Every structure is written in structure tokens, then in C-alpha cells.
Amino acid sequence: MIIKKNLILCREEVETALRVFYAYEAISNLMTEQRYVDLVNKNICFWKIHLSALQTKIFIALGRLYDDSGDAFSFNKFIKLCRDNILEFGRDGLAIRKLELTAIRPAWLDSYLAEAYYATPADIDKLALLAKPFNRKLKGVYREIRSKVVAHAVHTDSETITSLFQGTNFGEIEEVLTAFWSIYTQIWNLYENGRPPSFTIGKYSYKDEVVDSVKSVLLSTSGEI
């Protein structure tokens, strides 16, 4: 099943980007508190390396999601796959997926299938529009940083690099990633549960888990726990 395989791949790509982003943001926010500044200073070399790795991964992950090269997976290609294989979202496909969970056909299945919502190409297109407001910026300065600073040493002078990074901010990175996550989760629910999409952008519900893990590691590596 093409959709199932690509739903898994999409989640891996988007969720990795979100978790890396929230880890970087968490450390940056903690650095506004003197207690955590002091803890970081106990292992300053490690945290410099860690922050640099997280920053690099953020731009690599964004680049992967927007990759329009031939065989590479990207979010746009995921959307196209959903449209091109819309029949997999139909009643027969949903019935097969529900029957995979049980040895016998459950009594509730027919009524469930009758009440389920089945995706149309228009639904997929409307969901894709949730990310449209961010596409131009993410294909601009963020692609420039990923391609010519992170992946290749094209821009090497500090003035140019600083200028490029000044054109970015945490807010818009979070907005595009949560848009991707919201699109993914609504397509997943269409596919797995026949649940109608809300066509809204929600929050990543595991953000606190990431933030708490950063705090825990910071405290443990500094000898406080």
C-alpha cells in the first residue's frame, strides 16, 4: 500500500524536524535563566557541539521536506502521492485496515464504514494549502542557508552568513513544521479512521516531552540529578 508506507515516512521526516527544533528552542530558552547558564558552562564544549549539531539538523530537515529533486521524498511529493492514490482512502481500503486488527469481522464495522468520511482530491488540496503561506520564505532564505552554508561552503564570510541567519526566526520555523504535522495527522486520520479533516493547524502535542528531556539531560550531565 503506497499511502501507508509514505505516511510512515512523512511522520518520520516531520516529527524528526519538530523534535530537533523544539530541542534547540528549549536550550535557547533555558539560556535566559542564570541557573541553566551555569550548568551549561560546566560542560561548555559539549553544549556548543550539541547546539551546532541541532542547528545544522534543523536546516537539513527543512531542506529534505522541501526537496524537489528527482527521486527524493518531500512533503509536496507526499501530497501528490495521496492525490494520485486517492482510492486507497475509500471504503474498501478502510474496511481492510480495520479487519487487520481482528480475527473476525466485528459487528460494528458496517455501521462504522457507513458513517466514515472518505477523502477526495479536493480534501488533499485544501489540506496542502495550510502550508502554502510559508512556502515562499522556506524556499528562499532557508534553502539558501541549507544549500550554501550548511551543506556546502559557498558562503564563508561571517557578514554574509550573519545576514542570512538574521532573516530567519523560530516562529516561522515552528509555524511551517506544525502546519506539516497538522496536514500529516489529518491525512493519517482520513486513511486509518475515516475521520473528516478540520483543515486547521494545531500544536505538536509532544513538545513538552522534548523540552522535559532537554532539561533532564542538562541537569543529569551537570551532576544535579
FINU-710363 format. One record per residue: z, y, x of N, C-alpha, C in turn; residue number from 1; residue in one letter. Coordinates in steps of 0.05 Angstrom, whole numbers, plus 32768, in hexadecimal, padded with zeros to 4 digits. Example, Ala and Ser with C-alpha at 12.3 -4.5 7.8 and 13.67 -1.06 7.14 Angstrom:
(rec (809C, 7F8E, 8108), (809C, 7FA6, 80F6), (809C, 7FBE, 8108), 1, "A")
(rec (808E, 7FD3, 8101), (808F, 7FEB, 8111), (809D, 8001, 8102), 2, "S")
***
This chain:
(rec (8000, 7FE8, 8011), (8000, 8000, 8000), (8000, 8019, 8012), 1, "M")
(rec (7FEB, 8029, 800F), (7FE8, 8040, 8020), (7FFE, 8055, 801C), 2, "I")
(rec (8004, 805A, 8003), (8018, 806F, 7FFD), (8033, 8068, 8008), 3, "I")
(rec (803C, 804F, 8004), (8057, 8047, 800D), (805A, 804B, 802B), 4, "K")
(rec (8046, 8042, 803A), (8046, 8044, 8057), (8048, 8061, 805F), 5, "K")
(rec (8038, 8072, 8052), (8038, 808E, 805A), (804F, 809E, 8050), 6, "N")
(rec (805C, 8095, 803B), (8075, 80A1, 8032), (808B, 809D, 8048), 7, "L")
(rec (808C, 8085, 8053), (809F, 807F, 8068), (8099, 8091, 8080), 8, "I")
(rec (8080, 8093, 8088), (8079, 80A3, 809F), (807E, 80C1, 809A), 9, "L")
(rec (8079, 80CA, 8082), (807E, 80E6, 807C), (809C, 80EC, 807D), 10, "C")
(rec (80AC, 80DB, 8072), (80C9, 80DF, 8074), (80D2, 80E1, 8091), 11, "R")
(rec (80C9, 80CE, 80A1), (80D1, 80CE, 80BD), (80CA, 80E8, 80CB), 12, "E")
(rec (80B2, 80F2, 80C6), (80A9, 810B, 80D3), (80B8, 8123, 80CA), 13, "E")
(rec (80BB, 8126, 80AF), (80C8, 813E, 80A4), (80E6, 813D, 80A9), 14, "V")
(rec (80F3, 8126, 80A6), (8110, 8125, 80A9), (8117, 8128, 80C6), 15, "E")
(rec (8108, 811D, 80D9), (810D, 8122, 80F5), (810D, 8140, 80FB), 16, "T")
(rec (80F8, 814D, 80F2), (80F6, 816A, 80F6), (810E, 8179, 80EA), 17, "A")
(rec (8116, 8172, 80D2), (812D, 817F, 80C6), (8147, 817A, 80D5), 18, "L")
(rec (814C, 8162, 80DD), (8165, 815B, 80EB), (8166, 8169, 8106), 19, "R")
(rec (8150, 816A, 8114), (814F, 8178, 812E), (8154, 8196, 8129), 20, "V")
(rec (8147, 81A1, 8115), (814A, 81BD, 810F), (8167, 81C4, 8109), 21, "F")
(rec (8174, 81B4, 80F7), (818F, 81BA, 80EF), (81A3, 81B5, 8106), 22, "Y")
(rec (819D, 81A3, 8118), (81AE, 819F, 8130), (81AC, 81B7, 8142), 23, "A")
(rec (8194, 81C2, 8146), (8191, 81DA, 8157), (819E, 81F2, 814A), 24, "Y")
(rec (819A, 81F5, 8130), (81A7, 820B, 8121), (81C5, 8209, 8122), 25, "E")
(rec (81D0, 81F1, 811F), (81ED, 81ED, 811F), (81F9, 81F6, 813A), 26, "A")
(rec (81EC, 81EE, 8150), (81F7, 81F5, 816A), (81F5, 8214, 816D), 27, "I")
(rec (81DF, 8220, 8165), (81DC, 823D, 8167), (81F1, 824B, 8157), 28, "S")
(rec (81F6, 8241, 813F), (820B, 824E, 812E), (8227, 824B, 813A), 29, "N")
(rec (822C, 8233, 8145), (8246, 822E, 8151), (824C, 8240, 8169), 30, "L")
(rec (8236, 8249, 8176), (8239, 825B, 818D), (8243, 8277, 8185), 31, "M")
(rec (8246, 827C, 816C), (8252, 8296, 8163), (8270, 8295, 8163), 32, "T")
(rec (827B, 827C, 8167), (8298, 8278, 8167), (82A1, 8273, 8184), 33, "E")
(rec (82B5, 8282, 818D), (82BE, 8280, 81A9), (82C8, 8264, 81B0), 34, "Q")
(rec (82D4, 8257, 819C), (82DE, 823C, 81A1), (82C8, 8229, 81AA), 35, "R")
(rec (82B1, 822B, 819D), (829B, 8219, 81A4), (828C, 8222, 81BD), 36, "Y")
(rec (828C, 823C, 81C1), (8281, 8246, 81DB), (8290, 823B, 81F2), 37, "V")
(rec (82AB, 823B, 81F0), (82BB, 8230, 8205), (82B6, 8212, 8209), 38, "D")
(rec (82B3, 8203, 81F3), (82AD, 81E7, 81F5), (8292, 81E1, 8202), 39, "L")
(rec (827E, 81F0, 81FA), (8264, 81ED, 8206), (8265, 81F3, 8224), 40, "V")
(rec (8274, 8207, 822C), (8275, 820E, 8248), (8281, 81F9, 825A), 41, "N")
(rec (8290, 81E6, 824D), (829B, 81D0, 825D), (8286, 81BC, 8266), 42, "K")
(rec (8270, 81BB, 8256), (8259, 81AA, 825D), (823F, 81B9, 825A), 43, "N")
(rec (823E, 81D1, 8267), (8228, 81E4, 8262), (820D, 81D8, 8269), 44, "I")
(rec (820B, 81C8, 827F), (81F1, 81BD, 8287), (81E6, 81AB, 8271), 45, "C")
(rec (81F7, 819A, 8266), (81EF, 8188, 8251), (81E5, 8197, 8239), 46, "F")
(rec (81F4, 81AB, 8230), (81EC, 81B9, 8217), (81D3, 81CA, 821B), 47, "W")
(rec (81CF, 81D4, 8233), (81B6, 81E3, 8238), (819E, 81CF, 8236), 48, "K")
(rec (81A1, 81B8, 8241), (818C, 81A4, 8240), (8187, 819B, 8222), 49, "I")
(rec (819D, 8197, 8214), (819C, 818E, 81F9), (818E, 81A3, 81E7), 50, "H")
(rec (8196, 81BC, 81EA), (818A, 81D1, 81DA), (816C, 81D4, 81E0), 51, "L")
(rec (8165, 81D2, 81F9), (8149, 81D4, 8201), (8139, 81BD, 81F5), 52, "S")
(rec (8144, 81A5, 81F6), (8136, 818D, 81EA), (8133, 8190, 81CC), 53, "A")
(rec (8148, 819A, 81BE), (8146, 819E, 81A2), (8130, 81B3, 819B), 54, "L")
(rec (8130, 81C9, 81AA), (811C, 81DE, 81A5), (8100, 81D4, 81A9), 55, "Q")
(rec (80FC, 81C4, 81BE), (80E2, 81B9, 81C3), (80DA, 81A6, 81AC), 56, "T")
(rec (80EC, 8195, 81A4), (80E7, 8182, 818E), (80E0, 8190, 8174), 57, "K")
(rec (80ED, 81A6, 816E), (80E7, 81B5, 8155), (80C9, 81BD, 8155), 58, "I")
(rec (80BF, 81C8, 816B), (80A3, 81D1, 816B), (8090, 81BA, 816C), 59, "F")
(rec (8098, 81A4, 817A), (8087, 818C, 817A), (8085, 8181, 815D), 60, "I")
(rec (809C, 8180, 8150), (809D, 8174, 8134), (808C, 8185, 8121), 61, "A")
(rec (808F, 81A0, 8123), (807E, 81B1, 8112), (8061, 81AD, 8118), 62, "L")
(rec (805A, 81AA, 8132), (803E, 81A6, 8139), (8034, 818C, 812E), 63, "G")
(rec (8044, 8177, 812E), (803B, 815D, 8123), (8036, 815F, 8105), 64, "R")
(rec (8047, 816E, 80F7), (8044, 8170, 80DA), (802A, 8180, 80D3), 65, "L")
(rec (8023, 8192, 80E4), (800B, 81A3, 80E0), (7FF2, 8199, 80F0), 66, "Y")
(rec (7FF4, 8182, 80FC), (7FDF, 8178, 810D), (7FC6, 8172, 80FC), 67, "D")
(rec (7FB0, 817F, 8102), (7F97, 817A, 80F3), (7F82, 816C, 8104), 68, "D")
(rec (7F8B, 815F, 811A), (7F78, 814F, 812A), (7F71, 8135, 811D), 69, "S")
(rec (7F5C, 8129, 8126), (7F50, 8111, 8119), (7F62, 80FC, 810D), 70, "G")
(rec (7F6F, 80EC, 811E), (7F7D, 80D5, 8113), (7F9B, 80DA, 8110), 71, "D")
(rec (7FA5, 80F1, 8116), (7FC2, 80F7, 8116), (7FCC, 80FA, 80F9), 72, "A")
(rec (7FE4, 80F0, 80F5), (7FF1, 80F5, 80DB), (7FFA, 8112, 80D9), 73, "F")
(rec (7FF7, 811E, 80C2), (8001, 8139, 80BD), (8009, 813B, 80A0), 74, "S")
(rec (8016, 8150, 8099), (801F, 8153, 807D), (8007, 8156, 806A), 75, "F")
(rec (7FF3, 8165, 8073), (7FDB, 8169, 8063), (7FCC, 814E, 805E), 76, "N")
(rec (7FCC, 813D, 8073), (7FBF, 8123, 8070), (7FCF, 8111, 805D), 77, "K")
(rec (7FE9, 8114, 805D), (7FFA, 8106, 804A), (7FF3, 810E, 802E), 78, "F")
(rec (7FF1, 8128, 8029), (7FEA, 8132, 800E), (7FCF, 8127, 8006), 79, "I")
(rec (7FBB, 8127, 8018), (7FA1, 811D, 8011), (7FA1, 80FF, 800B), 80, "K")
(rec (7FB1, 80F0, 801A), (7FB4, 80D3, 8015), (7FBF, 80CE, 7FF9), 81, "L")
(rec (7FD2, 80DF, 7FF1), (7FDE, 80DC, 7FD6), (7FC9, 80E1, 7FC0), 82, "C")
(rec (7FB9, 80F6, 7FC4), (7FA4, 80FD, 7FB1), (7F8F, 80E6, 7FB0), 83, "R")
(rec (7F87, 80DD, 7FC7), (7F71, 80C9, 7FC9), (7F7A, 80AE, 7FBE), 84, "D")
(rec (7F94, 80A9, 7FBE), (7F9E, 808F, 7FB5), (7FB1, 8093, 7F9D), 85, "N")
(rec (7FA9, 80A5, 7F8B), (7FBA, 80AC, 7F74), (7FBF, 8094, 7F62), 86, "I")
(rec (7FAD, 8080, 7F62), (7FB1, 8069, 7F51), (7FC9, 8059, 7F58), 87, "L")
(rec (7FD2, 805B, 7F71), (7FEA, 804D, 7F79), (8003, 8058, 7F6B), 88, "E")
(rec (8001, 8070, 7F60), (8018, 807C, 7F52), (8018, 8073, 7F34), 89, "F")
(rec (8004, 8063, 7F2C), (8002, 805C, 7F10), (8016, 8048, 7F06), 90, "G")
(rec (8013, 8041, 7EEC), (8026, 802F, 7EDF), (8027, 8014, 7EEC), 91, "R")
(rec (800F, 8009, 7EF2), (800F, 7FEE, 7EFE), (801D, 7FED, 7F19), 92, "D")
(rec (8019, 8002, 7F29), (8026, 8003, 7F43), (8044, 8006, 7F41), 93, "G")
(rec (804D, 8017, 7F2E), (806A, 801B, 7F2A), (8076, 8001, 7F21), 94, "L")
(rec (8069, 7FF2, 7F0F), (8073, 7FD9, 7F05), (8077, 7FC5, 7F1C), 95, "A")
(rec (8063, 7FC4, 7F2E), (8065, 7FB2, 7F45), (807D, 7FB9, 7F57), 96, "I")
(rec (8081, 7FD3, 7F5B), (8097, 7FDC, 7F6D), (80B2, 7FD5, 7F60), 97, "R")
(rec (80B4, 7FD8, 7F46), (80CE, 7FD2, 7F39), (80D3, 7FB4, 7F39), 98, "K")
(rec (80BE, 7FA4, 7F36), (80C1, 7F87, 7F35), (80C8, 7F7C, 7F51), 99, "L")
(rec (80C2, 7F8B, 7F66), (80C9, 7F82, 7F81), (80E7, 7F81, 7F85), 100, "E")
(rec (80F6, 7F8F, 7F73), (8113, 7F90, 7F76), (8122, 7F7B, 7F67), 101, "L")
(rec (8113, 7F6A, 7F58), (8120, 7F56, 7F48), (8110, 7F3C, 7F47), 102, "T")
(rec (811E, 7F26, 7F42), (8110, 7F0C, 7F41), (8103, 7F07, 7F26), 103, "A")
(rec (810D, 7F14, 7F11), (8102, 7F11, 7EF6), (80FB, 7F2C, 7EEB), 104, "I")
(rec (80E9, 7F2D, 7ED8), (80E1, 7F47, 7ECB), (80F8, 7F51, 7EBA), 105, "R")
(rec (8104, 7F68, 7EC0), (811B, 7F72, 7EB1), (8112, 7F7B, 7E95), 106, "P")
(rec (8124, 7F79, 7E82), (811E, 7F80, 7E66), (8118, 7F9E, 7E63), 107, "A")
(rec (8124, 7FAE, 7E74), (8120, 7FCB, 7E72), (8106, 7FD6, 7E7D), 108, "W")
(rec (80F7, 7FC5, 7E8B), (80E0, 7FCE, 7E9B), (80CA, 7FDB, 7E89), 109, "L")
(rec (80C3, 7FCE, 7E73), (80AE, 7FD9, 7E62), (80B4, 7FF5, 7E58), 110, "D")
(rec (80CC, 7FF9, 7E4E), (80D3, 8013, 7E44), (80D4, 8028, 7E5B), 111, "S")
(rec (80DD, 801E, 7E72), (80DE, 8030, 7E8A), (80C2, 8039, 7E91), 112, "Y")
(rec (80AF, 8026, 7E92), (8094, 802D, 7E98), (8087, 803F, 7E83), 113, "L")
(rec (808E, 803B, 7E6A), (8083, 804B, 7E55), (808C, 8068, 7E57), 114, "A")
(rec (80A4, 806D, 7E61), (80B0, 8088, 7E62), (80AB, 8095, 7E7E), 115, "E")
(rec (80A1, 8086, 7E91), (809E, 8090, 7EAC), (8088, 80A5, 7EAD), 116, "A")
(rec (8089, 80B6, 7EC2), (8074, 80CA, 7EC6), (8062, 80C1, 7EDD), 117, "Y")
(rec (8048, 80C3, 7ED8), (8035, 80B9, 7EEC), (8025, 80D1, 7EF8), 118, "Y")
(rec (8026, 80D2, 7F13), (801B, 80E9, 7F21), (7FFD, 80EC, 7F1D), 119, "A")
(rec (7FF3, 8105, 7F1D), (7FD7, 810B, 7F1C), (7FD0, 811A, 7F36), 120, "T")
(rec (7FB6, 811C, 7F3D), (7FAF, 812C, 7F54), (7FB8, 8149, 7F51), 121, "P")
(rec (7FB9, 8153, 7F39), (7FC3, 816F, 7F34), (7FE0, 8172, 7F3C), 122, "A")
(rec (7FF0, 815D, 7F37), (800C, 815E, 7F3F), (800F, 815F, 7F5E), 123, "D")
(rec (7FFF, 814F, 7F6B), (8000, 814F, 7F89), (7FF7, 816B, 7F94), 124, "I")
(rec (7FE2, 8176, 7F88), (7FD9, 8190, 7F91), (7FEE, 81A6, 7F8C), 125, "D")
(rec (7FFC, 81A4, 7F75), (8010, 81B8, 7F6E), (8028, 81B6, 7F81), 126, "K")
(rec (802F, 819D, 7F88), (8045, 8199, 7F9B), (803E, 81A4, 7FB6), 127, "L")
(rec (8025, 81A0, 7FBF), (801C, 81A9, 7FD9), (801E, 81C8, 7FDB), 128, "A")
(rec (801B, 81D5, 7FC4), (801C, 81F3, 7FC4), (8038, 81FD, 7FCC), 129, "L")
(rec (804C, 81EC, 7FCA), (8067, 81F5, 7FD2), (8068, 81FD, 7FEF), 130, "L")
(rec (8058, 81F1, 7FFF), (8058, 81F7, 801C), (8043, 820C, 8024), 131, "A")
(rec (8032, 8213, 8012), (801C, 8225, 8018), (8025, 8241, 8023), 132, "K")
(rec (803A, 824D, 8018), (8042, 8267, 8022), (8049, 8268, 8040), 133, "P")
(rec (8050, 8251, 804C), (8059, 8250, 8067), (8043, 8247, 807B), 134, "F")
(rec (802C, 823D, 8070), (8018, 8231, 8081), (800C, 8244, 8095), 135, "N")
(rec (8006, 825C, 808D), (7FF8, 826F, 809F), (8009, 8275, 80B8), 136, "R")
(rec (8023, 827A, 80B3), (8035, 8281, 80CA), (8039, 8268, 80DC), 137, "K")
(rec (803D, 8251, 80CF), (8042, 8239, 80DF), (8029, 8230, 80EF), 138, "L")
(rec (8012, 8238, 80E5), (7FFA, 8231, 80F4), (7FF3, 8247, 8108), 139, "K")
(rec (8003, 825D, 8108), (7FFE, 8273, 811A), (8010, 8272, 8132), 140, "G")
(rec (8026, 8282, 8132), (8037, 8284, 8149), (8044, 826A, 8151), 141, "V")
(rec (804C, 825A, 813D), (8059, 8241, 8143), (8046, 822D, 8151), 142, "Y")
(rec (802D, 822C, 8148), (8019, 821C, 8155), (8014, 8226, 8172), 143, "R")
(rec (8014, 8240, 8175), (800F, 824C, 818F), (8025, 8243, 81A2), 144, "E")
(rec (803E, 8244, 8199), (8055, 823C, 81AA), (8053, 821F, 81B1), 145, "I")
(rec (804E, 820F, 819D), (804C, 81F2, 81A1), (8036, 81EA, 81B4), 146, "R")
(rec (801F, 81F6, 81B1), (8008, 81EF, 81C1), (8007, 81FB, 81DD), 147, "S")
(rec (8010, 8214, 81DF), (800C, 8223, 81F8), (8026, 8229, 8208), 148, "K")
(rec (803D, 8221, 81FC), (8057, 8225, 820A), (8065, 820A, 820E), 149, "V")
(rec (8067, 81FB, 81F8), (8076, 81E2, 81F8), (8065, 81CB, 8203), 150, "V")
(rec (804E, 81C6, 81F7), (803E, 81AF, 81FF), (802E, 81B4, 8219), 151, "A")
(rec (8025, 81CD, 821D), (8014, 81D4, 8234), (801D, 81EF, 823F), 152, "H")
(rec (801E, 81F1, 8259), (8027, 820A, 8267), (8010, 821E, 8269), 153, "A")
(rec (8007, 8227, 8251), (7FF2, 823C, 8251), (7FFF, 8258, 8253), 154, "V")
(rec (8013, 825D, 8242), (8022, 8276, 8245), (803A, 8270, 8257), 155, "H")
(rec (803B, 827D, 826E), (8051, 8277, 8281), (8061, 8290, 8288), 156, "T")
(rec (8058, 82A8, 8281), (8068, 82BF, 8287), (807D, 82C4, 8272), 157, "D")
(rec (8095, 82CB, 827A), (80AB, 82CD, 8268), (80A7, 82E2, 8252), 158, "S")
(rec (8098, 82F7, 8258), (8094, 830C, 8244), (8084, 8301, 822C), 159, "E")
(rec (806E, 82F2, 8231), (805E, 82E7, 821C), (806E, 82D3, 820C), 160, "T")
(rec (807C, 82C1, 821A), (808C, 82AC, 820D), (80A1, 82B9, 81FB), 161, "I")
(rec (80AF, 82CD, 8205), (80C4, 82DA, 81F6), (80B8, 82E7, 81DD), 162, "T")
(rec (80A1, 82F4, 81E0), (8093, 8300, 81C9), (808C, 82EC, 81B4), 163, "S")
(rec (8082, 82D5, 81BC), (807B, 82C0, 81A9), (8094, 82B6, 8199), 164, "L")
(rec (80AA, 82B1, 81A8), (80C2, 82A7, 819B), (80CE, 82BC, 8188), 165, "F")
(rec (80CA, 82D5, 818E), (80D4, 82EA, 817D), (80C6, 82EB, 8162), 166, "Q")
(rec (80AF, 82DE, 8161), (80A0, 82DC, 8147), (80A8, 82C5, 8136), 167, "G")
(rec (80BE, 82B7, 813E), (80C8, 82A0, 812F), (80E4, 82A6, 8125), 168, "T")
(rec (80EC, 8297, 8111), (8108, 8298, 8108), (8111, 827F, 80FA), 169, "N")
(rec (812B, 827A, 80FA), (8136, 8262, 80EE), (812F, 8260, 80D0), 170, "F")
(rec (812F, 8276, 80C2), (812B, 8276, 80A5), (8110, 826A, 809D), 171, "G")
(rec (80FB, 8273, 80AA), (80E1, 8269, 80A2), (80DC, 824C, 80AB), 172, "E")
(rec (80E8, 8244, 80C1), (80E6, 8228, 80C9), (80F4, 8216, 80B4), 173, "I")
(rec (810C, 821F, 80AC), (811B, 820F, 8097), (810B, 820F, 807D), 174, "E")
(rec (80FF, 8226, 8076), (80F0, 8227, 805D), (80D9, 8213, 805C), 175, "E")
(rec (80C9, 8213, 8071), (80B2, 8200, 8071), (80BB, 81E3, 8072), 176, "V")
(rec (80D0, 81DD, 8081), (80D9, 81C1, 8083), (80E6, 81B8, 8069), 177, "L")
(rec (80F5, 81C9, 805B), (8100, 81C1, 8041), (80EB, 81C0, 802C), 178, "T")
(rec (80D5, 81CF, 802F), (80BF, 81CD, 801C), (80B2, 81B1, 8020), 179, "A")
(rec (80AD, 81AA, 8039), (80A1, 818F, 803F), (80B3, 8179, 8034), 180, "F")
(rec (80CE, 817C, 8038), (80E1, 8168, 802F), (80E0, 8166, 8011), 181, "W")
(rec (80DF, 817D, 8003), (80DF, 817D, 7FE6), (80C6, 8170, 7FDB), 182, "S")
(rec (80AF, 8176, 7FE8), (8096, 8169, 7FDF), (8098, 814B, 7FE3), 183, "I")
(rec (80A1, 8143, 7FFB), (80A4, 8126, 8000), (80B6, 8119, 7FEC), 184, "Y")
(rec (80CD, 8124, 7FE6), (80E0, 8116, 7FD4), (80D5, 8114, 7FB8), 185, "T")
(rec (80C6, 8129, 7FAF), (80BB, 8128, 7F94), (80A4, 8114, 7F92), 186, "Q")
(rec (8094, 8112, 7FA8), (807F, 80FD, 7FA8), (808B, 80E1, 7FA9), 187, "I")
(rec (80A1, 80DF, 7FB9), (80AF, 80C5, 7FBA), (80B9, 80BC, 7F9F), 188, "W")
(rec (80C5, 80CF, 7F90), (80CF, 80C9, 7F76), (80B9, 80C3, 7F62), 189, "N")
(rec (80A2, 80D0, 7F65), (808B, 80CA, 7F54), (8083, 80AD, 7F59), 190, "L")
(rec (8082, 80A6, 7F72), (8078, 808B, 7F7A), (808C, 8075, 7F74), 191, "Y")
(rec (80A5, 8079, 7F7B), (80B8, 8064, 7F78), (80C5, 8063, 7F5C), 192, "E")
(rec (80C7, 8079, 7F4E), (80D6, 807A, 7F35), (80C7, 8085, 7F1D), 193, "N")
(rec (80AF, 808F, 7F21), (80A0, 809B, 7F0B), (80AF, 80B3, 7F00), 194, "G")
(rec (80BB, 80C3, 7F12), (80CB, 80DA, 7F0A), (80BA, 80F3, 7F0C), 195, "R")
(rec (80B9, 8104, 7EF8), (80A8, 811C, 7EFA), (80B2, 8130, 7F0F), 196, "P")
(rec (80A0, 813D, 7F1D), (80A8, 8150, 7F31), (80B2, 816A, 7F25), 197, "P")
(rec (80C4, 8177, 7F34), (80CF, 8191, 7F2B), (80BE, 81A8, 7F35), 198, "S")
(rec (80AE, 81A3, 7F4A), (809E, 81B8, 7F57), (80AF, 81CF, 7F61), 199, "F")
(rec (80C6, 81C8, 7F6C), (80D8, 81DB, 7F78), (80E0, 81D2, 7F94), 200, "T")
(rec (80EA, 81E5, 7FA3), (80F4, 81DF, 7FBE), (8112, 81DE, 7FBE), 201, "I")
(rec (811C, 81C7, 7FC6), (8139, 81C3, 7FC7), (8144, 81C3, 7FE4), 202, "G")
(rec (815D, 81BD, 7FE7), (8169, 81BB, 8001), (8168, 819F, 800C), 203, "K")
(rec (816B, 819D, 8027), (816D, 8183, 8033), (818A, 817B, 8031), 204, "Y")
(rec (818F, 8166, 8022), (81AB, 815F, 801A), (81BB, 8153, 8031), 205, "S")
(rec (81AF, 814D, 8048), (81BD, 8141, 805E), (81C3, 8155, 8074), 206, "Y")
(rec (81C0, 816F, 806E), (81C4, 8183, 8083), (81E1, 8182, 808D), 207, "K")
(rec (81F5, 8181, 807C), (8211, 8181, 8084), (8217, 8169, 8097), 208, "D")
(rec (8209, 8153, 8092), (820D, 813B, 80A3), (8205, 8141, 80BF), 209, "E")
(rec (81EE, 814F, 80C2), (81E5, 8157, 80DD), (81F8, 816A, 80EA), 210, "V")
(rec (8200, 817F, 80DB), (8212, 8193, 80E6), (822C, 8187, 80EF), 211, "V")
(rec (8237, 8175, 80DE), (8251, 8168, 80E5), (824E, 8156, 80FE), 212, "D")
(rec (8237, 8149, 8101), (8233, 8138, 8118), (8232, 8149, 8132), 213, "S")
(rec (8225, 8161, 8130), (8224, 8172, 8147), (8240, 817B, 814F), 214, "V")
(rec (8250, 8183, 813B), (826C, 818B, 8141), (827C, 8174, 814E), 215, "K")
(rec (8278, 815C, 8142), (8287, 8145, 814C), (8280, 813F, 8169), 216, "S")
(rec (8266, 8140, 8170), (825E, 813B, 818C), (8268, 8150, 819E), 217, "V")
(rec (8266, 8169, 8196), (8270, 817F, 81A6), (828D, 817D, 81AC), 218, "L")
(rec (829D, 8176, 8198), (82BA, 8173, 819C), (82C0, 815A, 81AD), 219, "L")
(rec (82B2, 8144, 81A9), (82B8, 812C, 81B7), (82B0, 812E, 81D5), 220, "S")
(rec (8299, 8139, 81DA), (8290, 813B, 81F6), (82A0, 8150, 8206), 221, "T")
(rec (82AF, 8160, 81F7), (82BF, 8174, 8204), (82DD, 816C, 8206), 222, "S")
(rec (82E2, 8154, 81FC), (82FD, 8149, 81FE), (8311, 8151, 81E9), 223, "G")
(rec (8307, 815E, 81D3), (831A, 8166, 81BE), (8320, 8151, 81AA), 224, "E")
(rec (830E, 813C, 81A8), (8314, 8126, 8196), (830E, 810C, 81A3), 225, "I")
***
